[in-house]
């Protein structure tokens, strides 16, 4: 109970110091600049699995600790959503709120970690050529689709409009999980930023074809990707485009690995995670 | 946007004091109004809502934020479920900004944020899980919540931090239930960040028919 015996002034000072370090311009950016870049083309002998996820559909994969999930936004589709479960105990899942709060930023990109609800690193963002992903507004639902694309978008018609929430409920069911296990997503390639009074804006210039993100698994995981447009994607037309996915072996983790060492918070997250594998 | 309520405390059908650091829950029936009073000021009240008929349907921060196109909860905010359905509407708010992106504290996230020495300090998720158990729910049902009276500005560059609370003693937020809901509260015990002014204090809940 050490902290409870600290005075308010001591607690205030410690928080101020953590906040200053956590948001200090330059420190994290310097580590980011010094970190190696992942290859744009994965060597064939390093690819463990690959696929293409058509617009509107979902794809589930197991991924072992140390393997990397690459998602290539080949045609700049406006956002994909990810569910991340601890494979051995899916009650442990990605927690979007902890991820942004602990890392002092809603701008989760290269060098950051995706945290579980149990204070552990689930995935490390080891490469990111997009730079804009959303943890605040979340994935599409039937209601956001109706609002964006109009009523009458029939589920079973030839031009069925699909949504991520329903995709994830189906995927969860196939894993023996339920609706309660569908959690707030990490939405990649979704350039949502906040402005005055917290108003959300979509940065239209932020999506380029061919941008990709590498997510290294820091524990054995089950991941589900839903390729439905983000609820804030502009344009009013439902036109998701395919994304390429691969699970690949990026090699051993270096002692000076960016994500493991990027911030004091990340270091502690790994201190919580590594003992699972001792 | 701040607005005053026209409801008078003496007309409330129920009132509940909630001690510092403690959990609390109550049913709020469709049509009733619940007011959360920050009696001493600068006290975060972590709050979740569940459809009383089916707890698989629960508060969704992402649905709520996406629908209103803005990150903060205030007067007029529609509190949506993971089905995208309207659970409650914020009818009065004397503060103006409440967070729903930073989530509840937990012993686990505290160790990452503040150091491993915080492992044995009480936290909201402990409260939530215990209180949720009374309704047959468990940790899988504890999702990112609303933090009433917690001030977390999110900058355009993505920077966000919990900063000093804006609420004065007696400030309140009021919501009208649009379906029968279970309201789950953790009167936040956190002393490692400013959300409670480094001094957790009691709050009060009032319900009008």
Interface residues (C-beta under 8 A of the other chain):
Chain A: X1 X2 X3 X4 X8 X11 X12 X14 X15 X18 X19 X22 X23 X91 X95 X96 X97 X98 X100 X101 X102 X104 X105 X106 X107 X115 X117 X118 X119 X120 X135 X136 X137 X138 X139 X141 X142 X143 X144 X147 X165 X178 X179 X180 X181 X182 X183 X184 X185 X193 X194 X195 X197 X198 X199 X200 X231 X232 X265 X268 X269 X271 X272
Chain B: X56 X60 X61 X62 X63 X65 X66 X67 X69 X70 X71 X72 X82 X83 X84 X97 X101 X102 X103 X104 X106 X107 X108 X109 X110 X111 X112 X113 X114 X115 X116 X117 X118 X120 X121 X125 X138 X139 X140 X141 X142 X143 X144 X152 X153 X154 X155 X156 X157 X158 X159 X160 X161 X162 X191 X192 X193 X194 X198 X199
